[in-house]
Amino acid sequence: MFEHTLKRYKRDIALKAYSPKTQDTYYRNIISFLEYCNQPIEEITKDTIKDYLYHLITQ
């Protein structure tokens, strides 16, 4: 579902010359976020992001 977006994201963080560990951490975090949202990227709002951040600090 998000394969194309994740592929572009992976490319973009590699082009920023982040270390491989940082790239891996960022990539795993974006996957976790997208799995939490479970909706098309176009439908993700600021409130969705706030809900996710709240989820992270309260879990």
SERO-4910 file (N, C-alpha, C, O; in steps of 0.05 Angstrom, whole numbers):
BEGIN
 pado doro    nc1    nc2    nc3   cac1   cac2   cac3    cc1    cc2    cc3    oc1    oc2    oc3
  Met    A     16    -24      0      0      0      0     17     25      0     12     44    -15
  Phe    A     38     25     16     55     49     18     82     44      5    101     59     10
  Glu    A     85     23    -11    111     15    -21    125     37    -36    149     42    -32
  His    A    110     51    -54    123     72    -70    132     95    -52    154    105    -55
  Thr    A    116    103    -33    123    124    -15    147    117      2    165    133      6
  Leu    A    147     92     12    170     83     29    196     82     13    217     88     23
  Lys    A    194     74    -12    217     72    -29    229    100    -34    253    104    -32
  Arg    A    211    120    -39    221    147    -42    233    158    -16    253    172    -17
  Tyr    A    220    152      6    230    161     32    257    150     37    276    164     46
  Lys    A    260    124     32    287    111     36    308    125     19    330    129     28
  Arg    A    301    131     -6    320    144    -24    327    172    -13    350    180    -12
  Asp    A    306    187     -4    311    214      5    329    215     30    346    233     32
  Ile    A    325    197     49    342    198     72    370    189     66    389    197     79
  Ala    A    373    171     46    400    163     38    414    186     25    438    190     29
  Leu    A    400    202      9    412    225     -5    421    247     15    438    263      8
  Lys    A    410    247     38    418    266     58    443    258     72    454    272     90
  Ala    A    453    234     65    478    223     75    477    218    105    498    219    119
  Tyr    A    454    210    115    452    201    143    466    175    145    469    160    126
  Ser    A    475    169    169    489    143    173    469    121    169    445    125    172
  Pro    A    479     97    162    461     74    157    443     69    182    420     62    178
  Lys    A    453     71    206    437     67    230    414     87    232    392     80    238
  Thr    A    421    112    226    400    133    227    379    128    206    355    131    211
  Gln    A    388    121    182    369    115    160    350     93    169    326     94    164
  Asp    A    361     72    181    345     49    189    325     57    211    302     49    210
  Thr    A    334     73    230    316     83    251    294     99    240    271     95    247
  Tyr    A    300    119    223    280    135    210    260    119    194    236    123    196
  Tyr    A    270    100    179    253     83    163    234     66    180    211     64    174
  Arg    A    245     54    201    228     38    219    206     56    232    184     47    236
  Asn    A    214     80    239    195     99    252    172    107    232    149    108    241
  Ile    A    179    112    208    158    119    189    139     96    183    115     99    180
  Ile    A    150     71    182    134     48    179    115     45    203     91     39    199
  Ser    A    125     49    226    108     47    250     86     67    250     63     61    256
  Phe    A     92     92    241     72    113    239     51    105    219     27    108    224
  Leu    A     59     96    195     40     89    174     22     66    183     -2     65    176
  Glu    A     34     47    197     18     24    206     -3     34    227    -25     24    228
  Tyr    A      5     52    244    -13     63    264    -36     77    250    -59     74    258
  Cys    A    -30     93    230    -51    109    216    -70     91    201    -95     95    203
  Asn    A    -60     71    188    -76     52    173    -97     66    155   -120     59    154
  Gln    A    -87     86    141   -104    101    122    -87    112    100    -62    113    103
  Pro    A    -99    119     77    -83    131     55    -67    156     65    -77    172     81
  Ile    A    -44    159     55    -27    181     62    -41    208     58    -38    227     73
  Glu    A    -56    209     36    -70    234     29    -90    242     51    -98    266     52
  Glu    A    -98    223     67   -118    229     88   -106    235    115   -121    241    134
  Ile    A    -80    233    117    -67    238    143    -67    269    148    -59    284    131
  Thr    A    -76    276    172    -78    304    179    -60    311    202    -46    293    214
  Lys    A    -59    336    210    -44    344    233    -54    330    258    -39    322    276
  Asp    A    -80    326    259    -92    313    282    -84    283    283    -80    272    305
  Thr    A    -81    271    260    -71    243    259    -43    242    271    -37    224    287
  Ile    A    -26    261    264      1    261    274      1    266    304     16    254    319
  Lys    A    -16    285    313    -18    290    342    -28    266    357    -18    259    379
  Asp    A    -47    252    346    -57    227    358    -35    206    361    -32    193    381
  Tyr    A    -19    204    340      4    185    340     24    192    362     33    175    377
  Leu    A     31    218    363     51    227    383     40    222    411     55    214    429
  Tyr    A     14    228    415      2    223    441      3    193    447      9    186    470
  His    A     -3    177    428     -2    148    431     27    140    440     30    123    458
  Leu    A     47    151    428     75    144    435     82    151    464     95    136    477
  Ile    A     73    174    473     81    183    500     63    170    521     71    171    545
  Thr    A     40    159    514     23    147    534     23    117    535     11    105    553
  Gln    A     35    104    515     34     75    515     54     63    534     56     39    536
***
